Amino acid sequence: MKKSAPALSVCPQCHSYKLPHRVCPVCNYYDGRKVVEDEKSSK
Ligand SMILES: [Zn+2]
């Protein structure tokens, strides 16, 4: 199976690659807003 170009977006905040329609894992911004996830149980 050949992978085509990964569907990545560039975060407008920190300009890192991130998954589209996802909160940026680097700066936690999404759509110009800071998003705080409540997922302490998974880590
Ligand atoms: Zn970011």
mmCIF file of the protein (N, C-alpha, C, O) and its ligand, coordinates in Angstrom:
data_MODEL
# 
_entry.id   MODEL 
# 
loop_
_entity.id 
_entity.type 
_entity.pdbx_number_of_molecules 
1 polymer     1 
2 non-polymer 1 
# 
_entity_poly.entity_id                      1 
_entity_poly.type                           'polypeptide(L)' 
_entity_poly.nstd_linkage                   no 
_entity_poly.nstd_monomer                   no 
_entity_poly.pdbx_seq_one_letter_code       MKKSAPALSVCPQCHSYKLPHRVCPVCNYYDGRKVVEDEKSSK 
_entity_poly.pdbx_seq_one_letter_code_can   MKKSAPALSVCPQCHSYKLPHRVCPVCNYYDGRKVVEDEKSSK 
_entity_poly.pdbx_strand_id                 A 
# 
loop_
_entity_poly_seq.entity_id 
_entity_poly_seq.num 
_entity_poly_seq.mon_id 
_entity_poly_seq.hetero 
1 1  MET n 
1 2  LYS n 
1 3  LYS n 
1 4  SER n 
1 5  ALA n 
1 6  PRO n 
1 7  ALA n 
1 8  LEU n 
1 9  SER n 
1 10 VAL n 
1 11 CYS n 
1 12 PRO n 
1 13 GLN n 
1 14 CYS n 
1 15 HIS n 
1 16 SER n 
1 17 TYR n 
1 18 LYS n 
1 19 LEU n 
1 20 PRO n 
1 21 HIS n 
1 22 ARG n 
1 23 VAL n 
1 24 CYS n 
1 25 PRO n 
1 26 VAL n 
1 27 CYS n 
1 28 ASN n 
1 29 TYR n 
1 30 TYR n 
1 31 ASP n 
1 32 GLY n 
1 33 ARG n 
1 34 LYS n 
1 35 VAL n 
1 36 VAL n 
1 37 GLU n 
1 38 ASP n 
1 39 GLU n 
1 40 LYS n 
1 41 SER n 
1 42 SER n 
1 43 LYS n 
# 
loop_
_struct_asym.id 
_struct_asym.entity_id 
A 1 
B 2 
# 
loop_
_chem_comp.id 
_chem_comp.type 
_chem_comp.mon_nstd_flag 
ALA 'L-peptide linking' y 
ARG 'L-peptide linking' y 
ASN 'L-peptide linking' y 
ASP 'L-peptide linking' y 
CYS 'L-peptide linking' y 
GLN 'L-peptide linking' y 
GLU 'L-peptide linking' y 
GLY 'peptide linking'   y 
HIS 'L-peptide linking' y 
LEU 'L-peptide linking' y 
LYS 'L-peptide linking' y 
MET 'L-peptide linking' y 
PRO 'L-peptide linking' y 
SER 'L-peptide linking' y 
TYR 'L-peptide linking' y 
VAL 'L-peptide linking' y 
ZN  non-polymer         . 
# 
_pdbx_entity_nonpoly.entity_id   2 
_pdbx_entity_nonpoly.name        ? 
_pdbx_entity_nonpoly.comp_id     ZN 
# 
_pdbx_nonpoly_scheme.asym_id         B 
_pdbx_nonpoly_scheme.entity_id       2 
_pdbx_nonpoly_scheme.mon_id          ZN 
_pdbx_nonpoly_scheme.ndb_seq_num     1 
_pdbx_nonpoly_scheme.pdb_seq_num     101 
_pdbx_nonpoly_scheme.auth_seq_num    101 
_pdbx_nonpoly_scheme.pdb_mon_id      ZN 
_pdbx_nonpoly_scheme.auth_mon_id     ZN 
_pdbx_nonpoly_scheme.pdb_strand_id   A 
_pdbx_nonpoly_scheme.pdb_ins_code    . 
# 
loop_
_atom_site.group_PDB 
_atom_site.id 
_atom_site.type_symbol 
_atom_site.label_atom_id 
_atom_site.label_alt_id 
_atom_site.label_comp_id 
_atom_site.label_asym_id 
_atom_site.label_entity_id 
_atom_site.label_seq_id 
_atom_site.pdbx_PDB_ins_code 
_atom_site.Cartn_x 
_atom_site.Cartn_y 
_atom_site.Cartn_z 
_atom_site.occupancy 
_atom_site.B_iso_or_equiv 
_atom_site.pdbx_formal_charge 
_atom_site.auth_seq_id 
_atom_site.auth_comp_id 
_atom_site.auth_asym_id 
_atom_site.auth_atom_id 
_atom_site.pdbx_PDB_model_num 
ATOM   1   N  N  . MET A 1 1  ? 0.844   -1.215 0.000  1.00 0.00 ? 1   MET A N  1 
ATOM   2   C  CA . MET A 1 1  ? 0.000   0.000  0.000  1.00 0.00 ? 1   MET A CA 1 
ATOM   3   C  C  . MET A 1 1  ? 0.872   1.255  0.000  1.00 0.00 ? 1   MET A C  1 
ATOM   4   O  O  . MET A 1 1  ? 1.798   1.413  0.795  1.00 0.00 ? 1   MET A O  1 
ATOM   5   N  N  . LYS A 1 2  ? 0.541   2.089  -0.885 1.00 0.00 ? 2   LYS A N  1 
ATOM   6   C  CA . LYS A 1 2  ? 1.331   3.312  -1.019 1.00 0.00 ? 2   LYS A CA 1 
ATOM   7   C  C  . LYS A 1 2  ? 0.598   4.470  -0.371 1.00 0.00 ? 2   LYS A C  1 
ATOM   8   O  O  . LYS A 1 2  ? -0.585  4.708  -0.615 1.00 0.00 ? 2   LYS A O  1 
ATOM   9   N  N  . LYS A 1 3  ? 1.304   5.145  0.420  1.00 0.00 ? 3   LYS A N  1 
ATOM   10  C  CA . LYS A 1 3  ? 0.690   6.298  1.084  1.00 0.00 ? 3   LYS A CA 1 
ATOM   11  C  C  . LYS A 1 3  ? 0.876   7.535  0.231  1.00 0.00 ? 3   LYS A C  1 
ATOM   12  O  O  . LYS A 1 3  ? 1.982   7.841  -0.215 1.00 0.00 ? 3   LYS A O  1 
ATOM   13  N  N  . SER A 1 4  ? -0.178  8.215  0.018  1.00 0.00 ? 4   SER A N  1 
ATOM   14  C  CA . SER A 1 4  ? -0.045  9.484  -0.691 1.00 0.00 ? 4   SER A CA 1 
ATOM   15  C  C  . SER A 1 4  ? 0.316   10.568 0.320  1.00 0.00 ? 4   SER A C  1 
ATOM   16  O  O  . SER A 1 4  ? 0.590   10.284 1.487  1.00 0.00 ? 4   SER A O  1 
ATOM   17  N  N  . ALA A 1 5  ? 0.312   11.763 -0.130 1.00 0.00 ? 5   ALA A N  1 
ATOM   18  C  CA . ALA A 1 5  ? 0.677   12.863 0.759  1.00 0.00 ? 5   ALA A CA 1 
ATOM   19  C  C  . ALA A 1 5  ? -0.238  12.881 1.976  1.00 0.00 ? 5   ALA A C  1 
ATOM   20  O  O  . ALA A 1 5  ? -1.462  12.846 1.856  1.00 0.00 ? 5   ALA A O  1 
ATOM   21  N  N  . PRO A 1 6  ? 0.373   12.935 3.129  1.00 0.00 ? 6   PRO A N  1 
ATOM   22  C  CA . PRO A 1 6  ? -0.434  12.957 4.352  1.00 0.00 ? 6   PRO A CA 1 
ATOM   23  C  C  . PRO A 1 6  ? -1.278  14.215 4.429  1.00 0.00 ? 6   PRO A C  1 
ATOM   24  O  O  . PRO A 1 6  ? -0.831  15.315 4.106  1.00 0.00 ? 6   PRO A O  1 
ATOM   25  N  N  . ALA A 1 7  ? -2.481  14.022 4.855  1.00 0.00 ? 7   ALA A N  1 
ATOM   26  C  CA . ALA A 1 7  ? -3.386  15.172 4.953  1.00 0.00 ? 7   ALA A CA 1 
ATOM   27  C  C  . ALA A 1 7  ? -3.076  15.959 6.210  1.00 0.00 ? 7   ALA A C  1 
ATOM   28  O  O  . ALA A 1 7  ? -3.656  15.737 7.272  1.00 0.00 ? 7   ALA A O  1 
ATOM   29  N  N  . LEU A 1 8  ? -2.169  16.858 6.060  1.00 0.00 ? 8   LEU A N  1 
ATOM   30  C  CA . LEU A 1 8  ? -1.795  17.652 7.223  1.00 0.00 ? 8   LEU A CA 1 
ATOM   31  C  C  . LEU A 1 8  ? -2.086  19.125 6.971  1.00 0.00 ? 8   LEU A C  1 
ATOM   32  O  O  . LEU A 1 8  ? -1.966  19.633 5.856  1.00 0.00 ? 8   LEU A O  1 
ATOM   33  N  N  . SER A 1 9  ? -2.458  19.762 8.016  1.00 0.00 ? 9   SER A N  1 
ATOM   34  C  CA . SER A 1 9  ? -2.653  21.207 7.941  1.00 0.00 ? 9   SER A CA 1 
ATOM   35  C  C  . SER A 1 9  ? -1.506  21.884 8.678  1.00 0.00 ? 9   SER A C  1 
ATOM   36  O  O  . SER A 1 9  ? -0.798  21.263 9.471  1.00 0.00 ? 9   SER A O  1 
ATOM   37  N  N  . VAL A 1 10 ? -1.346  23.125 8.407  1.00 0.00 ? 10  VAL A N  1 
ATOM   38  C  CA . VAL A 1 10 ? -0.337  23.887 9.137  1.00 0.00 ? 10  VAL A CA 1 
ATOM   39  C  C  . VAL A 1 10 ? -1.049  24.762 10.167 1.00 0.00 ? 10  VAL A C  1 
ATOM   40  O  O  . VAL A 1 10 ? -1.963  25.521 9.846  1.00 0.00 ? 10  VAL A O  1 
ATOM   41  N  N  . CYS A 1 11 ? -0.615  24.633 11.372 1.00 0.00 ? 11  CYS A N  1 
ATOM   42  C  CA . CYS A 1 11 ? -1.216  25.422 12.442 1.00 0.00 ? 11  CYS A CA 1 
ATOM   43  C  C  . CYS A 1 11 ? -0.910  26.898 12.231 1.00 0.00 ? 11  CYS A C  1 
ATOM   44  O  O  . CYS A 1 11 ? 0.253   27.273 12.087 1.00 0.00 ? 11  CYS A O  1 
ATOM   45  N  N  . PRO A 1 12 ? -1.928  27.732 12.211 1.00 0.00 ? 12  PRO A N  1 
ATOM   46  C  CA . PRO A 1 12 ? -1.703  29.164 12.013 1.00 0.00 ? 12  PRO A CA 1 
ATOM   47  C  C  . PRO A 1 12 ? -1.059  29.828 13.222 1.00 0.00 ? 12  PRO A C  1 
ATOM   48  O  O  . PRO A 1 12 ? -0.563  30.951 13.135 1.00 0.00 ? 12  PRO A O  1 
ATOM   49  N  N  . GLN A 1 13 ? -1.071  29.143 14.317 1.00 0.00 ? 13  GLN A N  1 
ATOM   50  C  CA . GLN A 1 13 ? -0.499  29.711 15.533 1.00 0.00 ? 13  GLN A CA 1 
ATOM   51  C  C  . GLN A 1 13 ? 1.004   29.475 15.609 1.00 0.00 ? 13  GLN A C  1 
ATOM   52  O  O  . GLN A 1 13 ? 1.788   30.414 15.749 1.00 0.00 ? 13  GLN A O  1 
ATOM   53  N  N  . CYS A 1 14 ? 1.393   28.209 15.515 1.00 0.00 ? 14  CYS A N  1 
ATOM   54  C  CA . CYS A 1 14 ? 2.804   27.884 15.701 1.00 0.00 ? 14  CYS A CA 1 
ATOM   55  C  C  . CYS A 1 14 ? 3.439   27.373 14.411 1.00 0.00 ? 14  CYS A C  1 
ATOM   56  O  O  . CYS A 1 14 ? 4.635   27.086 14.366 1.00 0.00 ? 14  CYS A O  1 
ATOM   57  N  N  . HIS A 1 15 ? 2.625   27.264 13.365 1.00 0.00 ? 15  HIS A N  1 
ATOM   58  C  CA . HIS A 1 15 ? 3.104   26.841 12.061 1.00 0.00 ? 15  HIS A CA 1 
ATOM   59  C  C  . HIS A 1 15 ? 3.694   25.437 12.058 1.00 0.00 ? 15  HIS A C  1 
ATOM   60  O  O  . HIS A 1 15 ? 4.578   25.121 11.262 1.00 0.00 ? 15  HIS A O  1 
ATOM   61  N  N  . SER A 1 16 ? 3.203   24.623 12.939 1.00 0.00 ? 16  SER A N  1 
ATOM   62  C  CA . SER A 1 16 ? 3.601   23.223 12.923 1.00 0.00 ? 16  SER A CA 1 
ATOM   63  C  C  . SER A 1 16 ? 2.567   22.429 12.143 1.00 0.00 ? 16  SER A C  1 
ATOM   64  O  O  . SER A 1 16 ? 1.419   22.849 11.996 1.00 0.00 ? 16  SER A O  1 
ATOM   65  N  N  . TYR A 1 17 ? 2.987   21.289 11.653 1.00 0.00 ? 17  TYR A N  1 
ATOM   66  C  CA . TYR A 1 17 ? 2.023   20.436 10.973 1.00 0.00 ? 17  TYR A CA 1 
ATOM   67  C  C  . TYR A 1 17 ? 1.138   19.745 11.986 1.00 0.00 ? 17  TYR A C  1 
ATOM   68  O  O  . TYR A 1 17 ? 1.587   19.290 13.037 1.00 0.00 ? 17  TYR A O  1 
ATOM   69  N  N  . LYS A 1 18 ? -0.126  19.681 11.639 1.00 0.00 ? 18  LYS A N  1 
ATOM   70  C  CA . LYS A 1 18 ? -1.067  19.036 12.540 1.00 0.00 ? 18  LYS A CA 1 
ATOM   71  C  C  . LYS A 1 18 ? -2.150  18.390 11.712 1.00 0.00 ? 18  LYS A C  1 
ATOM   72  O  O  . LYS A 1 18 ? -2.278  18.659 10.518 1.00 0.00 ? 18  LYS A O  1 
ATOM   73  N  N  . LEU A 1 19 ? -2.924  17.545 12.344 1.00 0.00 ? 19  LEU A N  1 
ATOM   74  C  CA . LEU A 1 19 ? -4.036  16.946 11.650 1.00 0.00 ? 19  LEU A CA 1 
ATOM   75  C  C  . LEU A 1 19 ? -5.113  17.987 11.418 1.00 0.00 ? 19  LEU A C  1 
ATOM   76  O  O  . LEU A 1 19 ? -5.405  18.791 12.304 1.00 0.00 ? 19  LEU A O  1 
ATOM   77  N  N  . PRO A 1 20 ? -5.704  17.977 10.236 1.00 0.00 ? 20  PRO A N  1 
ATOM   78  C  CA . PRO A 1 20 ? -6.757  18.940 9.956  1.00 0.00 ? 20  PRO A CA 1 
ATOM   79  C  C  . PRO A 1 20 ? -7.974  18.691 10.840 1.00 0.00 ? 20  PRO A C  1 
ATOM   80  O  O  . PRO A 1 20 ? -8.297  17.552 11.176 1.00 0.00 ? 20  PRO A O  1 
ATOM   81  N  N  . HIS A 1 21 ? -8.617  19.744 11.195 1.00 0.00 ? 21  HIS A N  1 
ATOM   82  C  CA . HIS A 1 21 ? -9.818  19.684 12.036 1.00 0.00 ? 21  HIS A CA 1 
ATOM   83  C  C  . HIS A 1 21 ? -9.512  19.075 13.400 1.00 0.00 ? 21  HIS A C  1 
ATOM   84  O  O  . HIS A 1 21 ? -10.369 18.468 14.042 1.00 0.00 ? 21  HIS A O  1 
ATOM   85  N  N  . ARG A 1 22 ? -8.282  19.255 13.812 1.00 0.00 ? 22  ARG A N  1 
ATOM   86  C  CA . ARG A 1 22 ? -7.879  18.760 15.123 1.00 0.00 ? 22  ARG A CA 1 
ATOM   87  C  C  . ARG A 1 22 ? -7.170  19.884 15.867 1.00 0.00 ? 22  ARG A C  1 
ATOM   88  O  O  . ARG A 1 22 ? -6.624  20.813 15.271 1.00 0.00 ? 22  ARG A O  1 
ATOM   89  N  N  . VAL A 1 23 ? -7.200  19.768 17.162 1.00 0.00 ? 23  VAL A N  1 
ATOM   90  C  CA . VAL A 1 23 ? -6.467  20.747 17.950 1.00 0.00 ? 23  VAL A CA 1 
ATOM   91  C  C  . VAL A 1 23 ? -4.972  20.527 17.758 1.00 0.00 ? 23  VAL A C  1 
ATOM   92  O  O  . VAL A 1 23 ? -4.491  19.395 17.788 1.00 0.00 ? 23  VAL A O  1 
ATOM   93  N  N  . CYS A 1 24 ? -4.267  21.591 17.567 1.00 0.00 ? 24  CYS A N  1 
ATOM   94  C  CA . CYS A 1 24 ? -2.821  21.482 17.402 1.00 0.00 ? 24  CYS A CA 1 
ATOM   95  C  C  . CYS A 1 24 ? -2.205  20.948 18.695 1.00 0.00 ? 24  CYS A C  1 
ATOM   96  O  O  . CYS A 1 24 ? -2.427  21.517 19.764 1.00 0.00 ? 24  CYS A O  1 
ATOM   97  N  N  . PRO A 1 25 ? -1.441  19.871 18.610 1.00 0.00 ? 25  PRO A N  1 
ATOM   98  C  CA . PRO A 1 25 ? -0.846  19.286 19.813 1.00 0.00 ? 25  PRO A CA 1 
ATOM   99  C  C  . PRO A 1 25 ? 0.301   20.110 20.362 1.00 0.00 ? 25  PRO A C  1 
ATOM   100 O  O  . PRO A 1 25 ? 0.733   19.905 21.496 1.00 0.00 ? 25  PRO A O  1 
ATOM   101 N  N  . VAL A 1 26 ? 0.790   21.034 19.568 1.00 0.00 ? 26  VAL A N  1 
ATOM   102 C  CA . VAL A 1 26 ? 1.942   21.836 19.996 1.00 0.00 ? 26  VAL A CA 1 
ATOM   103 C  C  . VAL A 1 26 ? 1.480   23.020 20.838 1.00 0.00 ? 26  VAL A C  1 
ATOM   104 O  O  . VAL A 1 26 ? 1.991   23.258 21.932 1.00 0.00 ? 26  VAL A O  1 
ATOM   105 N  N  . CYS A 1 27 ? 0.516   23.748 20.315 1.00 0.00 ? 27  CYS A N  1 
ATOM   106 C  CA . CYS A 1 27 ? 0.090   24.964 21.006 1.00 0.00 ? 27  CYS A CA 1 
ATOM   107 C  C  . CYS A 1 27 ? -1.350  24.873 21.514 1.00 0.00 ? 27  CYS A C  1 
ATOM   108 O  O  . CYS A 1 27 ? -1.847  25.787 22.173 1.00 0.00 ? 27  CYS A O  1 
ATOM   109 N  N  . ASN A 1 28 ? -2.005  23.767 21.201 1.00 0.00 ? 28  ASN A N  1 
ATOM   110 C  CA . ASN A 1 28 ? -3.373  23.550 21.669 1.00 0.00 ? 28  ASN A CA 1 
ATOM   111 C  C  . ASN A 1 28 ? -4.362  24.567 21.126 1.00 0.00 ? 28  ASN A C  1 
ATOM   112 O  O  . ASN A 1 28 ? -5.366  24.878 21.766 1.00 0.00 ? 28  ASN A O  1 
ATOM   113 N  N  . TYR A 1 29 ? -4.068  25.079 19.943 1.00 0.00 ? 29  TYR A N  1 
ATOM   114 C  CA . TYR A 1 29 ? -4.991  26.009 19.321 1.00 0.00 ? 29  TYR A CA 1 
ATOM   115 C  C  . TYR A 1 29 ? -5.755  25.310 18.219 1.00 0.00 ? 29  TYR A C  1 
ATOM   116 O  O  . TYR A 1 29 ? -5.225  24.440 17.528 1.00 0.00 ? 29  TYR A O  1 
ATOM   117 N  N  . TYR A 1 30 ? -6.972  25.691 18.069 1.00 0.00 ? 30  TYR A N  1 
ATOM   118 C  CA . TYR A 1 30 ? -7.772  25.189 16.966 1.00 0.00 ? 30  TYR A CA 1 
ATOM   119 C  C  . TYR A 1 30 ? -8.716  26.286 16.515 1.00 0.00 ? 30  TYR A C  1 
ATOM   120 O  O  . TYR A 1 30 ? -9.482  26.829 17.311 1.00 0.00 ? 30  TYR A O  1 
ATOM   121 N  N  . ASP A 1 31 ? -8.655  26.604 15.239 1.00 0.00 ? 31  ASP A N  1 
ATOM   122 C  CA . ASP A 1 31 ? -9.527  27.626 14.674 1.00 0.00 ? 31  ASP A CA 1 
ATOM   123 C  C  . ASP A 1 31 ? -9.341  28.965 15.381 1.00 0.00 ? 31  ASP A C  1 
ATOM   124 O  O  . ASP A 1 31 ? -10.298 29.708 15.597 1.00 0.00 ? 31  ASP A O  1 
ATOM   125 N  N  . GLY A 1 32 ? -8.104  29.256 15.732 1.00 0.00 ? 32  GLY A N  1 
ATOM   126 C  CA . GLY A 1 32 ? -7.801  30.548 16.344 1.00 0.00 ? 32  GLY A CA 1 
ATOM   127 C  C  . GLY A 1 32 ? -8.131  30.636 17.816 1.00 0.00 ? 32  GLY A C  1 
ATOM   128 O  O  . GLY A 1 32 ? -8.050  31.705 18.420 1.00 0.00 ? 32  GLY A O  1 
ATOM   129 N  N  . ARG A 1 33 ? -8.505  29.500 18.393 1.00 0.00 ? 33  ARG A N  1 
ATOM   130 C  CA . ARG A 1 33 ? -8.815  29.520 19.812 1.00 0.00 ? 33  ARG A CA 1 
ATOM   131 C  C  . ARG A 1 33 ? -8.007  28.476 20.544 1.00 0.00 ? 33  ARG A C  1 
ATOM   132 O  O  . ARG A 1 33 ? -7.657  27.434 19.990 1.00 0.00 ? 33  ARG A O  1 
ATOM   133 N  N  . LYS A 1 34 ? -7.722  28.764 21.774 1.00 0.00 ? 34  LYS A N  1 
ATOM   134 C  CA . LYS A 1 34 ? -7.002  27.780 22.560 1.00 0.00 ? 34  LYS A CA 1 
ATOM   135 C  C  . LYS A 1 34 ? -7.994  26.762 23.114 1.00 0.00 ? 34  LYS A C  1 
ATOM   136 O  O  . LYS A 1 34 ? -9.021  27.109 23.696 1.00 0.00 ? 34  LYS A O  1 
ATOM   137 N  N  . VAL A 1 35 ? -7.653  25.521 22.915 1.00 0.00 ? 35  VAL A N  1 
ATOM   138 C  CA . VAL A 1 35 ? -8.538  24.452 23.361 1.00 0.00 ? 35  VAL A CA 1 
ATOM   139 C  C  . VAL A 1 35 ? -7.824  23.640 24.427 1.00 0.00 ? 35  VAL A C  1 
ATOM   140 O  O  . VAL A 1 35 ? -6.683  23.212 24.254 1.00 0.00 ? 35  VAL A O  1 
ATOM   141 N  N  . VAL A 1 36 ? -8.512  23.445 25.512 1.00 0.00 ? 36  VAL A N  1 
ATOM   142 C  CA . VAL A 1 36 ? -7.942  22.631 26.579 1.00 0.00 ? 36  VAL A CA 1 
ATOM   143 C  C  . VAL A 1 36 ? -8.727  21.329 26.650 1.00 0.00 ? 36  VAL A C  1 
ATOM   144 O  O  . VAL A 1 36 ? -9.937  21.319 26.875 1.00 0.00 ? 36  VAL A O  1 
ATOM   145 N  N  . GLU A 1 37 ? -8.022  20.262 26.457 1.00 0.00 ? 37  GLU A N  1 
ATOM   146 C  CA . GLU A 1 37 ? -8.693  18.968 26.472 1.00 0.00 ? 37  GLU A CA 1 
ATOM   147 C  C  . GLU A 1 37 ? -8.643  18.361 27.859 1.00 0.00 ? 37  GLU A C  1 
ATOM   148 O  O  . GLU A 1 37 ? -7.648  18.465 28.577 1.00 0.00 ? 37  GLU A O  1 
ATOM   149 N  N  . ASP A 1 38 ? -9.722  17.739 28.203 1.00 0.00 ? 38  ASP A N  1 
ATOM   150 C  CA . ASP A 1 38 ? -9.816  17.107 29.518 1.00 0.00 ? 38  ASP A CA 1 
ATOM   151 C  C  . ASP A 1 38 ? -9.594  15.611 29.387 1.00 0.00 ? 38  ASP A C  1 
ATOM   152 O  O  . ASP A 1 38 ? -10.508 14.809 29.580 1.00 0.00 ? 38  ASP A O  1 
ATOM   153 N  N  . GLU A 1 39 ? -8.395  15.261 29.063 1.00 0.00 ? 39  GLU A N  1 
ATOM   154 C  CA . GLU A 1 39 ? -8.128  13.844 28.900 1.00 0.00 ? 39  GLU A CA 1 
ATOM   155 C  C  . GLU A 1 39 ? -6.933  13.448 29.759 1.00 0.00 ? 39  GLU A C  1 
ATOM   156 O  O  . GLU A 1 39 ? -5.866  13.103 29.251 1.00 0.00 ? 39  GLU A O  1 
ATOM   157 N  N  . LYS A 1 40 ? -7.130  13.504 31.021 1.00 0.00 ? 40  LYS A N  1 
ATOM   158 C  CA . LYS A 1 40 ? -6.036  13.151 31.910 1.00 0.00 ? 40  LYS A CA 1 
ATOM   159 C  C  . LYS A 1 40 ? -5.950  11.639 32.097 1.00 0.00 ? 40  LYS A C  1 
ATOM   160 O  O  . LYS A 1 40 ? -4.911  11.109 32.490 1.00 0.00 ? 40  LYS A O  1 
ATOM   161 N  N  . SER A 1 41 ? -7.030  10.970 31.818 1.00 0.00 ? 41  SER A N  1 
ATOM   162 C  CA . SER A 1 41 ? -7.060  9.526  32.072 1.00 0.00 ? 41  SER A CA 1 
ATOM   163 C  C  . SER A 1 41 ? -6.236  8.760  31.047 1.00 0.00 ? 41  SER A C  1 
ATOM   164 O  O  . SER A 1 41 ? -5.744  7.668  31.329 1.00 0.00 ? 41  SER A O  1 
ATOM   165 N  N  . SER A 1 42 ? -6.087  9.334  29.857 1.00 0.00 ? 42  SER A N  1 
ATOM   166 C  CA . SER A 1 42 ? -5.372  8.604  28.810 1.00 0.00 ? 42  SER A CA 1 
ATOM   167 C  C  . SER A 1 42 ? -3.860  8.725  28.964 1.00 0.00 ? 42  SER A C  1 
ATOM   168 O  O  . SER A 1 42 ? -3.107  8.031  28.280 1.00 0.00 ? 42  SER A O  1 
ATOM   169 N  N  . LYS A 1 43 ? -3.428  9.576  29.832 1.00 0.00 ? 43  LYS A N  1 
ATOM   170 C  CA . LYS A 1 43 ? -1.982  9.738  29.978 1.00 0.00 ? 43  LYS A CA 1 
ATOM   171 C  C  . LYS A 1 43 ? -1.567  9.589  31.414 1.00 0.00 ? 43  LYS A C  1 
ATOM   172 O  O  . LYS A 1 43 ? -0.382  9.695  31.728 1.00 0.00 ? 43  LYS A O  1 
HETATM 173 ZN ZN . ZN  B 2 .  ? -0.010  25.053 16.910 1.00 0.00 2 101 ZN  A ZN 1 
# 
